[in-house]
């Protein structure tokens, strides 16, 4: 994938970086697919924070529409009561559990959102961008979307199904208001051509370009057969189509119509992280809405793939939903955050299996990384009473490690910070971990320690300083992915006392060699990645 888009600069001269997840439907509790996107956004924004940038990370919930209304009715509660319960008991607690450092959590039932949605739509109406009409066609309540006949798949009995939810569509006929989306096809094609990296990955871009090239239809932007939504301001018998309502969260959450300074310094998003099933909404409808209002367009719309279990997309409707807590209780939160970004190339579909997670955890986290941290701390404790020695006898082997760290920093910064290639960035860091392990194996400090001459002890000091300083760099580089583990390692190296808070270390400076001072107190803390128990039944 290509770069994440132009940076915005605040009045203080600091780059601003705004990332959003989709706002999630609250018809049920979150599953691994929701958490996958949200963790990716968290890692991306933590990385940019650690670059010293002014970051805004937005997530939230989409609480209007027919799907929410029907779910609430099925549970014998009001839609608002249903949303309140799910948000407070399922969604927010999970993000806290997964250590998600979002700056805002927006709910589309909040007044700060609904008032601004009405203003936005009223403005479009006043600009003659909205007109009254009628519509009849197949509608998927799960997608909250009218489907084109060519989009549908057919069941064995001939029933027309939504290709995503595999459920029958409903034939709806109602009076609606329409947004003149058809007028924006040529403008969108021009924008796509001028900004070839706007839609990522390339397969998603090709899909959208081909879709728009065929010609766009005007978009129904209201519903009149139910009332759970934001009322159309000039005709309250209608509610605003849930997707128009939902997309506007990216603007209302950062001050649209309420805080101009905040809005100007933050909007538009540098990166919208989405699932590929909502690609058309974000790369066709959303930019057309912004064009109609004369507002700037986002830097990137990045569609992640689907998490698959048994060949099926992970979702509640397909009965393949797995709770993230099922995995974190066994592997730990940091390992959970690491695994999905390490195992699956972002933007591609990926299959989850318990066995793969277990194998990677044991091999890469426990054996390669955790064991390295334990060995280095133990040897500094054994041979130098826990005081980091000064390296006065560094040679070619040590310079190779220094160069390896510099390469890892440059590669990880480009992959994670710019290209959203989380897998590539993590692999670069772990390639360096393997290099340090190989260095220790070759240098055999346990044998060098037997040489009690000044030369022998100087050589031992150089080896252990090199290993500890390497781990300092690794702790900084992995802080966005595994913050708790990185903090434990940082504390073990005595870096908090000598270098300051881990969050204040800049990723772009992590490769500058020699930052850990001689004399830093190195302690052997708890094992970073404990041995896994048997898989729970």
C-alpha positions in Angstrom: 0.0 0.0 0.0 1.1 3.6 -0.6 1.5 6.4 1.9 -1.2 7.5 4.3 -1.9 10.9 2.8 -0.9 14.5 3.4 -0.3 15.7 6.9 -2.2 18.7 8.3 -0.3 21.1 10.4 -1.8 22.8 13.4 -1.1 26.3 14.6 1.7 25.0 16.8 3.5 23.6 13.7 2.9 20.0 14.8 1.6 17.6 12.2 -2.0 16.5 12.8 -3.0 12.9 12.0 -6.6 11.9 12.1 -7.7 8.2 11.8 -11.2 6.7 12.1 -12.6 3.2 12.3 -16.1 2.6 11.0 -18.7 3.3 13.6 -20.1 -0.1 14.4 -23.7 -1.3 14.5 -24.9 -2.1 18.0 -27.3 -4.8 17.0 -25.0 -7.2 18.9 -21.8 -7.5 20.9 -18.4 -6.9 19.1 -16.5 -9.9 17.6 -13.0 -10.4 16.3 -13.7 -8.6 13.0 -14.6 -5.4 14.8 -11.6 -5.7 17.1 -9.3 -6.3 14.1 -10.0 -2.9 12.6 -10.0 -1.1 15.9 -6.6 -2.6 17.0 -5.1 -1.7 13.6 -6.3 1.9 14.0 -4.9 2.0 17.6 -1.5 0.7 16.4 -1.4 3.3 13.6 -2.3 6.2 15.8 0.0 5.1 18.6 2.8 5.0 16.1 2.1 8.5 14.9 1.8 9.8 18.5 5.2 8.3 19.1 6.5 10.3 16.1 5.5 13.4 18.0 2.4 14.2 16.0 -0.9 15.5 17.1 -3.1 12.5 16.7 -6.9 12.1 16.7 -8.3 8.6 16.8 -12.1 8.2 16.5 -14.3 5.2 16.9 -17.9 4.8 18.0 -21.3 3.3 17.3 -24.0 3.6 14.6 -27.3 3.4 16.5 -30.1 4.3 14.0 -31.8 2.4 11.3 -34.2 -0.5 10.8 -31.8 -3.2 11.9 -31.3 -1.6 15.3 -35.1 -1.0 15.7 -35.9 -4.6 14.9 -33.2 -6.0 17.2 -34.6 -3.8 20.0 -38.1 -4.9 19.4 -37.1 -8.6 19.4 -35.6 -7.9 22.9 -38.7 -6.0 24.1 -36.8 -2.8 24.8 -36.7 0.6 23.1 -34.0 1.2 20.5 -32.3 3.8 22.7 -32.3 1.4 25.7 -30.9 -1.3 23.6 -28.1 0.9 22.3 -27.3 2.3 25.8 -26.9 -1.3 27.2 -24.7 -2.6 24.3 -22.4 0.4 24.3 -21.9 0.5 28.0 -21.8 -3.2 28.7 -20.1 -4.6 25.5 -18.4 -2.1 23.2 -16.7 0.4 25.5 -15.5 -2.3 27.9 -13.9 -4.3 25.1 -12.0 -1.3 23.7 -10.7 -0.6 27.2 -9.8 -4.3 27.6 -7.8 -4.3 24.4 -6.0 -1.1 25.4 -7.5 1.0 22.7 -6.3 4.6 23.1 -9.1 6.3 21.2 -9.5 10.1 21.6 -13.2 10.1 21.1 -16.1 7.7 21.0 -19.1 9.0 19.1 -22.6 7.7 19.2 -25.0 8.7 16.5 -27.8 9.2 19.0 -25.8 12.1 20.7 -27.2 15.6 20.2 -23.8 16.9 19.1 -24.2 14.5 16.1 -27.9 14.6 15.3 -28.1 18.4 15.3 -25.2 18.7 12.9 -26.6 15.9 10.6 -29.8 17.9 10.2 -27.8 21.1 9.4 -25.7 19.3 6.8 -28.7 17.7 5.1 -30.7 20.9 5.2 -27.8 22.7 3.6 -27.8 20.2 0.7 -31.5 20.6 0.3 -31.1 24.4 0.2 -28.5 24.0 -2.5 -30.9 22.0 -4.6 -28.9 18.8 -4.2 -31.9 16.9 -2.7 -35.3 16.3 -4.3 -38.4 14.3 -3.5 -39.3 11.1 -5.3 -40.2 7.5 -4.8 -38.2 4.2 -4.9 -39.0 0.5 -5.2 -36.3 -2.1 -5.0 -34.6 -4.9 -3.0 -33.4 -3.8 0.4 -31.1 -5.6 2.8 -31.8 -4.6 6.4 -28.5 -6.1 7.5 -26.6 -3.8 5.2 -29.2 -1.0 5.5 -28.8 -0.6 1.7 -30.9 -0.8 -1.4 -29.3 -3.5 -3.6 -28.9 -3.5 -7.4 -30.4 -6.6 -9.0 -27.0 -7.6 -10.2 -25.6 -7.5 -6.7 -27.9 -10.3 -5.5 -27.2 -14.0 -5.3 -29.8 -16.7 -5.7 -30.7 -19.5 -3.2 -31.5 -23.0 -4.4 -35.2 -22.2 -4.3 -34.7 -19.0 -6.4 -35.0 -16.6 -3.5 -32.8 -13.5 -3.9 -30.2 -13.1 -1.2 -27.8 -10.4 0.0 -24.4 -11.6 -1.0 -22.9 -10.5 2.3 -25.5 -11.7 4.8 -26.8 -14.6 2.8 -30.3 -13.6 3.8 -33.4 -12.8 1.7 -33.8 -9.2 0.7 -37.0 -7.3 1.1 -38.8 -5.5 -1.7 -39.5 -2.0 -0.5 -41.6 0.7 -2.0 -41.7 4.1 -0.3 -41.6 7.9 -0.8 -38.1 9.2 -0.4 -35.8 12.2 -0.7 -32.9 11.7 -3.1 -29.4 13.1 -3.2 -28.2 13.9 -6.8 -25.4 11.4 -6.6 -25.5 10.7 -10.4 -24.1 14.2 -11.0 -20.9 13.4 -9.2 -19.7 10.4 -11.3 -17.4 12.4 -13.5 -16.0 14.4 -10.6 -15.3 11.3 -8.6 -13.5 9.7 -11.6 -11.4 12.8 -12.0 -10.6 12.7 -8.3 -9.6 9.0 -8.4 -7.4 9.6 -11.4 -5.6 12.5 -9.6 -5.3 10.5 -6.3 -4.6 6.9 -7.3 -3.9 5.9 -3.7 -7.1 7.3 -2.3 -8.7 3.8 -2.2 -6.6 0.9 -0.9 -5.8 -1.8 -1.6 -5.6 -1.7 -5.4 -8.2 -4.4 -5.8 -10.7 -2.2 -3.9 -9.7 0.8 -6.0 -10.3 -1.2 -9.2 -13.7 -2.3 -8.0 -14.9 1.2 -7.2 -13.5 2.7 -10.4 -15.4 0.1 -12.5 -18.5 0.7 -10.4 -18.5 4.4 -10.9 -17.6 4.2 -14.6 -20.9 2.4 -15.2 -22.8 5.4 -14.1 -24.3 6.3 -10.7 -27.9 6.4 -9.7 -29.3 9.1 -7.4 -29.3 8.0 -3.8 -32.3 7.6 -1.6 -31.4 9.5 1.6 -34.5 9.2 3.7 -36.9 6.5 4.9 -40.6 7.0 5.6 -41.7 3.6 6.8 -40.2 3.7 10.3 -39.1 6.4 12.7 -35.9 5.3 14.4 -33.5 7.9 13.0 -32.7 11.6 12.6 -35.8 13.4 11.4 -35.5 15.2 8.0 -35.6 18.8 9.1 -38.1 20.1 6.5 -40.3 17.0 6.5 -40.3 15.1 9.9 -42.4 12.3 8.5 -39.1 11.1 7.1 -35.9 10.0 8.8 -32.5 10.5 7.3 -31.1 7.4 5.7 -28.8 5.7 8.3 -25.7 5.7 6.1 -25.9 9.5 5.5 -26.3 9.9 9.2 -23.5 7.5 10.0 -20.9 8.9 7.5 -21.3 12.3 8.9 -19.8 11.2 12.2 -16.4 11.7 10.8 -17.2 15.4 10.5 -19.5 16.0 13.5 -17.0 14.3 16.0 -14.3 16.9 15.2 -16.4 20.0 15.4 -18.4 20.4 12.2 -20.8 23.2 12.7 -19.8 23.6 16.3 -16.1 24.1 16.7 -14.5 25.6 13.6 -11.0 25.7 15.0 -11.1 22.1 15.9 -12.7 21.2 12.6 -10.1 23.1 10.5 -7.2 21.6 12.4 -8.4 18.0 12.2 -10.7 17.4 9.2 -10.6 15.6 6.9 -9.3 12.2 8.1 -5.9 11.1 6.9 -7.1 7.5 7.0 -10.6 5.9 7.1 -10.1 2.3 8.1 -13.1 0.2 7.0 -14.2 -3.3 6.1 -14.5 -4.0 2.4 -18.2 -4.6 2.6 -18.8 -0.9 3.2 -16.4 0.3 0.6 -18.9 2.0 -1.7 -20.3 4.1 1.1 -16.9 5.5 2.0 -15.3 5.9 -1.5 -18.4 6.9 -3.5 -21.1 8.4 -1.3 -19.0 10.0 1.3 -16.7 11.9 -1.1 -19.7 13.0 -3.2 -21.4 14.4 -0.1 -18.2 16.3 0.8 -17.9 17.6 -2.8 -21.5 18.8 -2.6 -20.6 20.9 0.4 -17.3 22.1 -0.8 -15.4 20.3 2.0 -12.0 18.6 1.6 -11.9 14.9 1.0 -10.1 12.3 3.1 -6.5 11.3 2.4 -7.1 7.5 2.3 -10.0 5.0 2.5 -8.3 1.7 3.4 -10.4 -1.5 3.3 -9.2 -4.4 5.4 -10.1 -8.0 4.4 -12.4 -10.3 6.1 -11.4 -12.6 9.0 -12.4 -16.1 8.0 -13.3 -19.1 10.1 -14.0 -22.3 8.2 -14.1 -20.4 4.9 -16.8 -18.1 6.1 -16.6 -14.4 6.9 -16.6 -13.9 10.7 -19.9 -12.4 11.7 -22.8 -13.0 14.1 -25.2 -13.7 11.2 -22.9 -16.5 9.9 -22.5 -18.0 13.4 -18.7 -17.7 13.3 -18.4 -14.9 15.7 -15.7 -15.4 18.3 -15.4 -13.1 21.3 -11.9 -11.4 21.6 -12.0 -12.3 25.3 -12.0 -16.0 24.3 -8.5 -15.4 23.0 -7.1 -12.7 25.4 -7.9 -14.9 28.4 -5.6 -17.5 27.0 -2.9 -15.6 25.0 -3.0 -12.2 26.7 -4.0 -8.8 25.3 -0.6 -7.8 23.9 -0.2 -11.1 22.1 -3.8 -10.7 20.7 -3.0 -7.2 19.4 0.2 -8.6 17.8 -1.1 -11.7 16.3 -3.8 -10.6 13.8 -1.6 -7.8 12.4 1.4 -10.2 12.2 -0.4 -13.1 10.7 -2.6 -11.4 8.1 -1.4 -8.9 5.4 -3.7 -5.8 6.1 -6.1 -5.4 3.2 -6.2 -9.2 2.4 -8.6 -11.8 3.7 -7.1 -14.0 6.4 -8.0 -17.2 8.2 -7.8 -17.5 11.9 -7.0 -20.7 13.7 -6.2 -21.4 17.3 -3.3 -23.7 16.3 -1.6 -21.0 14.2 -1.9 -18.4 17.0 -0.4 -20.9 19.5 2.5 -21.8 17.2 3.4 -18.2 16.4 3.1 -17.2 20.1 5.5 -19.9 21.2 8.0 -19.5 18.4 8.1 -15.7 17.9 6.9 -14.2 21.2 8.0 -16.6 23.8 11.1 -18.2 22.3 12.6 -15.4 20.1 11.5 -12.2 21.9 10.7 -13.1 25.5 13.6 -15.5 25.9 16.0 -12.8 24.6 14.8 -10.3 27.1 15.1 -12.8 30.0 18.6 -14.0 29.0 20.1 -10.5 28.6 18.7 -9.3 32.0 19.9 -12.5 33.7 23.4 -12.2 32.3 23.7 -8.5 33.2 22.6 -9.5 36.7 25.0 -12.4 37.0 28.1 -10.9 35.5 27.7 -7.2 36.4 25.4 -7.2 39.5 22.6 -5.7 37.4 24.5 -2.5 36.4 24.7 -2.1 32.7 28.4 -2.1 31.7 30.0 0.5 29.5 30.9 -0.8 26.0 34.6 0.0 25.3 35.5 -2.9 23.1 32.9 -2.9 20.3 33.9 -4.3 17.0 32.5 -5.4 13.6 29.9 -7.7 15.2 28.6 -4.9 17.3 28.5 -2.5 14.4 26.5 -5.1 12.4 23.9 -5.1 15.2 23.8 -1.3 15.3 23.2 -1.2 11.5 20.5 -3.9 11.9 18.6 -1.7 14.4 18.8 1.3 12.1 17.4 -0.8 9.3 14.6 -2.1 11.4 13.6 1.4 12.5 13.6 2.8 8.9 11.7 -0.2 7.6 9.1 -0.4 10.4 8.5 3.4 10.2 7.8 3.2 6.5 5.8 0.1 6.6 3.6 0.9 9.7 3.6 4.7 9.7 3.2 5.3 6.0 2.1 2.2 4.1 -0.2 0.6 6.7 1.7 -2.6 6.1 1.5 -3.7 9.7 2.7 -7.2 8.9 5.8 -5.9 7.1 6.7 -3.5 9.9 6.3 -6.2 12.6 8.4 -8.7 10.6 11.2 -6.1 10.2 11.3 -5.7 14.0 11.3 -9.4 14.6 14.0 -10.0 12.0 16.1 -7.7 14.1 15.2 -9.7 17.3 16.4 -12.8 15.4 19.6 -11.0 14.5 20.3 -10.1 18.1 19.6 -13.7 19.2 22.1 -14.9 16.5 24.6 -12.4 17.7 24.4 -13.7 21.3 24.7 -17.3 20.1 27.8 -16.4 18.1 29.5 -14.3 20.7 28.8 -16.8 23.6 29.0 -14.4 26.5 28.8 -17.2 29.0 32.2 -18.5 27.6 33.7 -15.0 27.4 32.8 -14.4 31.1 35.3 -17.1 32.1 38.1 -14.8 30.8 38.7 -12.6 33.9 41.3 -10.5 32.2 40.5 -6.8 31.6 40.3 -7.6 27.9 37.9 -10.4 28.5 35.7 -8.4 30.8 35.7 -5.5 28.3 34.6 -7.9 25.6 31.8 -9.3 27.8 30.7 -5.7 28.6 30.5 -4.9 24.9 28.3 -8.0 24.1 25.8 -7.4 26.9 25.6 -3.6 26.3 24.9 -4.3 22.7 22.2 -6.8 23.5 20.5 -4.5 26.1 20.7 -1.4 23.8 19.1 -3.5 21.1 16.3 -4.3 23.4 15.8 -0.6 24.2 15.2 -0.1 20.5 12.8 -3.0 20.3 10.8 -1.7 23.2 10.3 1.6 21.5 9.4 0.0 18.1 6.9 -2.5 19.6 5.3 0.0 22.0 2.4 0.8 19.6 1.7 -3.0 19.0 2.3 -4.4 22.5 2.3 -1.4 25.0 2.1 -3.4 28.2 4.9 -5.8 27.3 7.1 -2.9 26.0 6.6 -1.1 29.3 7.7 -4.1 31.2 10.8 -4.4 29.1 11.5 -0.7 29.4 11.3 -1.0 33.2 13.5 -4.1 33.2 16.2 -2.2 31.3 16.2 0.7 33.8 15.2 3.0 30.9 12.4 4.7 32.7 14.8 6.1 35.2 17.6 7.0 32.8 15.7 8.0 29.6 12.2 8.9 30.7 8.8 7.7 29.8 8.5 5.1 27.0 5.7 7.1 25.4 8.0 10.1 25.0 10.6 8.2 23.0 10.4 9.0 19.2 10.2 6.0 16.9 12.3 7.8 14.3 15.1 8.2 16.9 14.9 4.6 18.1 17.9 3.6 16.0 20.3 6.2 17.4 22.8 4.0 19.1 24.1 4.4 22.7 21.0 5.9 24.4 21.0 3.5 27.4 23.6 4.9 29.8 26.2 2.7 31.5 25.2 2.1 35.0 21.5 1.7 34.3 19.9 -0.8 36.6 18.9 -3.9 34.7 16.5 -6.2 36.5 15.0 -9.6 35.5 11.3 -9.0 35.7 8.4 -11.4 35.1 8.5 -13.5 31.9 7.1 -11.4 29.1 5.2 -14.2 27.4 4.4 -17.1 29.8 4.2 -20.6 28.6 0.7 -21.4 27.3 -1.6 -23.6 29.3 -3.6 -26.3 27.5 -6.2 -25.0 25.1 -9.5 -24.6 27.0 -12.3 -26.9 26.2 
